[in-house]
C-alpha cells in the first residue's frame, strides 16, 4: 500500500465527507483547548513577542475542524497582544497534509474565514493562510522558522504499513489472535516514524518554540485492549461478512493491514526522551466516547452504530476502496460495520483513548 497516496479523508461536503462527519475529532480538539491556549502563550512570550508569528497545523485535513484550530490560535494571540499592549502581529499559518487531502475545499472556505476574522478582530493581523502538501515524517519548513506547531488526530497514522505482517490473516490490525511479531512490527514502525517526526520538527522550530500534539493511544501496556483494537476488530469482522457474501476476496482481507498505531504513553515519553530535542511540559490523556448522541432508548444503539460508521468511513474509505473496491463494496462494508458497532455498544460502552503532548523546543 502506498500510504502517502491513499491515506486521505473523504473529500468535498457530501453525505460521507469528512467535513460533515468529523464531530468525533472536533471533540478531541475541544478537549485540549485550555492546553493549546497555554502552549500558544508560552510560544509567543518565550520568543519575545515577534512581529510575525509562524504557525503550522500538521494533518489539517479539511472541513470546519481546520478553521476551528486556526480560530483558537488567532483568538489566543490576539488576546495576548492586547493584554500586553504590543502591536498586533502578522500571522502566517501553514496548513499541511498529504497530497491527496482536499485542499480545494479548504481554500474555498478561506474568504469566509477572513471575513469573520475582520468582523471579530478588526485590524488584527493580517493573517496569511497557505497550504503545504507533504508528509510530516520528513522536513517541511526552513530551519528555525516556526513559533508553534499543532497536530490533532494525525500522528497515530503511520508512514507505511509495517513489514512482516503476512501472518496476520483475517485481521486488519493488531488483534487478540495476532502473533507477537505483529505487535512488535507495529511498535517498531511507530518508533521510527515518531522519531523522524521529532527530528524534523526539531530543525524547523526555533528555540523556545512550542508544539502541541493530540493523537490516539491506548490506556494500558496490553496492545489488545478495547480502546486500542476493538474498532479494527469490528472492521475485520465486517470484511469477513463480505467474504462470506462473495463481495470481497478472502485473500484481499488477509493482505490488508491498517497503517495505524495507538501507543501507550510510556512509549511516547521514551521516544521523546531518546530523541532529546524537546522538553515535555504536559503529557496527559483523555477519552472521547465512540458516540454520545442523545437518542431515545429504543433506537439508541442502532443510531450510535450508524454515527460511528459515518465518521470511520469518512476517515478510511479512500484507503479501503483502493484495496477492496468502491461503490457497493463500501456501502455493504459500512452497513455491516454499523450493525456490529451497535451490537458491541449494547454490551459495552467504549471510548477512544487520546494522548496530548505539550512540548518546548530546547
C-alpha positions, -999 to 999 in steps of 0.1 A, spaced: 0 0 0 13 34 -10 2 52 22 11 87 11 -12 85 -19 -42 67 -5 -43 80 31 -68 109 30 -102 117 43 -133 117 21 -133 149 1 -160 175 -5 -191 183 15 -213 153 7 -231 129 29 -200 107 35 -174 136 35 -150 142 64 -163 178 65 -197 165 75 -186 136 97 -158 148 119 -176 157 152 -157 130 170 -124 146 160 -138 180 169 -145 168 204 -108 159 208 -97 194 197 -122 210 221 -109 188 250 -74 203 247 -85 240 242 -70 252 275 -37 233 269 -35 249 235 -41 284 249 -12 279 274 11 265 247 5 294 223 10 319 252 43 302 261 55 301 224 48 338 220 62 350 253 93 329 251 102 342 216 98 378 229 65 388 212 75 386 175 60 409 149 53 379 126 42 346 142 46 315 121 23 285 129 19 251 113 -11 228 116 1 193 106 -25 168 93 -50 196 89 -75 177 67 -105 197 55 -138 209 69 -148 230 99 -121 215 122 -94 230 102 -106 265 108 -116 258 144 -79 253 152 -68 284 134 -95 305 150 -85 294 185 -48 302 178 -58 336 165 -80 343 195 -52 335 219 -26 355 200 -50 385 198 -57 383 235 -20 382 245 -10 412 224 -39 432 236 -32 425 273 5 434 269 -2 465 247 20 451 220 13 459 184 -8 433 167 15 408 148 12 394 114 3 357 114 14 331 89 -5 298 91 7 268 72 -19 240 67 -2 207 60 -15 173 49 -7 146 24 -10 155 -13 -44 137 -16 -60 160 10 -90 181 -1 -71 214 -1 -97 228 -27 -124 228 -1 -101 244 25 -92 272 1 -129 278 -9 -136 284 28 -108 310 32 -128 341 21 -155 334 48 -127 328 74 -110 361 65 -144 379 66 -152 366 100 -117 374 113 -121 410 102 -156 413 117 -144 399 151 -109 412 154 -109 444 134 -74 454 124 -58 423 139 -32 408 116 -30 404 87 -34 366 88 -20 347 58 -31 311 53 -12 287 30 -15 251 21 16 228 21 13 192 8 37 166 21 44 140 47 52 153 82 76 123 86 102 145 69 112 181 66 86 206 55 98 241 66 131 261 67 153 258 98 141 276 129 112 292 111 82 281 133 70 295 166 42 270 171 33 236 157 -1 219 162 -13 185 152 -45 167 161 -58 132 151 -29 126 128 2 111 144 -14 77 150 -13 72 112 20 56 101 41 64 71 37 29 58 22 -5 67 48 -23 88 68 -51 72 63 -86 84 25 -88 87 19 -117 64 9 -140 93 -18 -115 105 -45 -133 85 -82 -123 89 -72 -92 109 -67 -56 96 -48 -45 127 -34 -59 160 -59 -84 174 -61 -109 202 -54 -136 176 -24 -118 162 11 -134 169 35 -113 190 55 -104 159 26 -83 146 26 -61 176 64 -58 175 63 -47 139 37 -21 145 55 -8 176 88 -5 158 72 13 128 57 39 152 91 43 169 108 50 136 81 73 124 77 94 156 114 97 159 116 111 123 88 135 131 106 148 162 139 152 144 123 171 115 104 195 139 135 200 160 152 216 130 122 237 120 110 250 153 130 279 168 145 276 203 117 282 228 90 274 203 62 251 212 45 220 199 11 206 208 2 171 196 -30 151 202 -33 116 188 -49 82 195 -33 60 221 -42 32 244 -48 31 282 -26 0 290 5 -18 280 -16 -46 266 -20 -37 228 -53 -57 226 -73 -35 249 -107 -25 236 -98 12 234 -69 2 211 -82 -26 188 -119 -31 192 -128 -7 163 -105 -25 139 -117 -59 152 -153 -49 142 -140 -37 108 -123 -71 103 -155 -89 112 -174 -68 87 -150 -76 59 -152 -113 67 -190 -110 64 -185 -96 29 -162 -125 21 -190 -149 31 -213 -130 7 -188 -131 -21 -184 -93 -23 -147 -93 -14 -120 -119 -16 -106 -136 15 -71 -131 2 -77 -94 0 -87 -93 37 -56 -113 46 -33 -89 27 -47 -57 41 -34 -41 73 -41 -6 86 -12 19 87 -21 28 122 -7 25 157 -20 35 191 9 39 215 10 36 253 20 69 269 52 53 283 63 45 248 58 81 237 77 96 266 106 72 260 109 81 223 108 119 231 135 114 258 157 94 235 154 120 206 163 147 231 152 179 213 121 187 234 111 193 270 78 178 279 56 204 296 25 183 298 17 147 289 -20 140 296 -47 116 285 -84 118 280 -112 98 264 -139 105 238 -169 82 236 -174 65 202 -208 81 202 -226 103 227 -256 112 207 -288 119 226 -313 94 213 -343 75 226 -336 43 244 -354 22 217 -331 31 188 -300 44 208 -276 16 197 -288 15 161 -282 53 157 -249 51 176 -237 23 152 -246 44 122 -230 75 137 -197 57 144 -198 41 109 -201 75 93 -170 90 109 -149 59 104 -160 58 68 -151 94 63 -116 88 75 -108 54 59 -129 49 28 -103 61 2 -78 37 16 -102 8 19 -118 14 -16 -83 13 -32 -79 -22 -19 -114 -37 -18 -132 -17 -44 -155 13 -43 -193 16 -46 -213 -14 -35 -184 -29 -16 -180 2 6 -218 6 11 -221 -30 22 -190 -29 44 -201 1 64 -237 -12 67 -223 -43 83 -199 -23 104 -227 -1 118 -246 -32 128 -215 -47 146 -208 -15 164 -244 -12 176 -242 -48 189 -210 -41 207 -223 -9 223 -253 -28 236 -228 -48 257 -201 -23 265 -198 15 262 -164 22 246 -143 53 241 -112 63 222 -82 70 243 -62 101 235 -27 113 244 -20 150 244 16 163 245 27 199 251 64 204 244 90 232 242 120 231 219 152 231 238 
